Amino acid sequence: MTPRPVILVVDDEPDYLRIASRIAAKAGCAVLTAAAALPGVELAARELPDLILLDVGLPDVSGFEAARRIRKVPALAKTPIIFFTVRSELDMVSQGLALGAAGYVLKPFDPDELLRRIKAAVLPA
Amino acid sequence: MKPAAFCLTSDPAARAFYRAALAGFALKFYPTAAAFLKAPPAAGLAVIDAALPDMGGGDLVAALRGSPGTAGLLLVLTGAAPYSPAAAAASFDSGADEYFAFPPDPLLFRARLLNLLGRGPAGRPRPEKPAEYEFGDLLISPEARAASVGGKKVRLTALEFDILLYFLRNQGRVVSRYVLLEQVWKDAAEAGPRAVDKRIEALRRKLGRFGSKIGTIFRLGYIFRL
């Protein structure tokens, strides 16, 4: 049996952490969570997840900075990252996508859209 | 001058369709949202695939519409067939000017795009949001900040009205209490999640039979579906 893909969800809002985790579980993935950027980066480096869902507005450092740090870990250099944030400025979206994100999802999420993004990122085409 | 369109799609079949249906247009193709956002144009017409590899078309439309630099673009979304009124309504709510299920009828598609280009050139001021929302006999007017059910005025406080508007603009999405505090209350420090629950209870009561359209999702928040 192939092991289930592992998804790391990083968000400081408990509600969103739960929603995103539930959707990731629905996609058939094992879920790890962190409520701030730096613990998220540490967890990522230790567990090497298959996909990272990363909130942009985190309390310690931004999700973008977290993504830069994640990319410096050689084993995570190509791990897909999906950013999410509250409906916001285009600059932020461009910045996230320019960092090589696999996707960008606006909050509040459309659950089907997030599920589609997760499946596209972790399941073989 | 040739009419022009920016086509955002990663699908080769869609590219071929646009080339054929929009023969004579100056077309520019972008396979991803990221490619388009490297230097987003301030004016013109963009046809956006709802399922881009890096971002949902509806989310991209909302982001483009919400930014001063790109708010003047004409935006057409294309979703998966069969045509779904719910998908179309969600697109218009994100700020799209037109919605088609793919592949649309080529003649209709071409005529509609030309019509949009002729009617709404760049820079022409356009209403940002629909003037009124109407669902059966529930009528909501953001401009007049008034709501009525069956012609009878619903008396809402300013905060309740703002909550209702937020739900309308985010139909079908799970909205957590914290997001409501952040986006509607603005100063979340002064209120807590319980305050949200109480206000929503009041809003449901005042909306009468439409109150049940605000669903509770256990431990997550609320979802508004009409």
Chai-1 contact restraints between the chains, C-beta under 6 A:
chainA,res_idxA,chainB,res_idxB,connection_type,confidence,min_distance_angstrom,max_distance_angstrom,comment,restraint_id
A,E13,B,Y178,contact,1.0,0.0,6.0,A-B,restraint_1
A,D15,B,S176,contact,1.0,0.0,6.0,A-B,restraint_2
A,D15,B,Y178,contact,1.0,0.0,6.0,A-B,restraint_3
A,D15,B,L220,contact,1.0,0.0,6.0,A-B,restraint_4
A,D15,B,G221,contact,1.0,0.0,6.0,A-B,restraint_5
A,I19,B,V174,contact,1.0,0.0,6.0,A-B,restraint_6
A,I19,B,L220,contact,1.0,0.0,6.0,A-B,restraint_7
A,R87,B,A62,contact,1.0,0.0,6.0,A-B,restraint_8
A,E89,B,S67,contact,1.0,0.0,6.0,A-B,restraint_9
A,L90,B,A63,contact,1.0,0.0,6.0,A-B,restraint_10
A,L90,B,S67,contact,1.0,0.0,6.0,A-B,restraint_11
A,V93,B,A63,contact,1.0,0.0,6.0,A-B,restraint_12
A,S94,B,L37,contact,1.0,0.0,6.0,A-B,restraint_13
A,L97,B,A34,contact,1.0,0.0,6.0,A-B,restraint_14
A,L97,B,D54,contact,1.0,0.0,6.0,A-B,restraint_15
A,G103,B,D54,contact,1.0,0.0,6.0,A-B,restraint_16
A,Y104,B,M55,contact,1.0,0.0,6.0,A-B,restraint_17
A,L106,B,D59,contact,1.0,0.0,6.0,A-B,restraint_18
A,P108,B,N170,contact,1.0,0.0,6.0,A-B,restraint_19
A,P108,B,R173,contact,1.0,0.0,6.0,A-B,restraint_20
A,P108,B,V174,contact,1.0,0.0,6.0,A-B,restraint_21
A,P108,B,V175,contact,1.0,0.0,6.0,A-B,restraint_22
A,P108,B,V179,contact,1.0,0.0,6.0,A-B,restraint_23
A,D110,B,R173,contact,1.0,0.0,6.0,A-B,restraint_24
A,E113,B,G56,contact,1.0,0.0,6.0,A-B,restraint_25
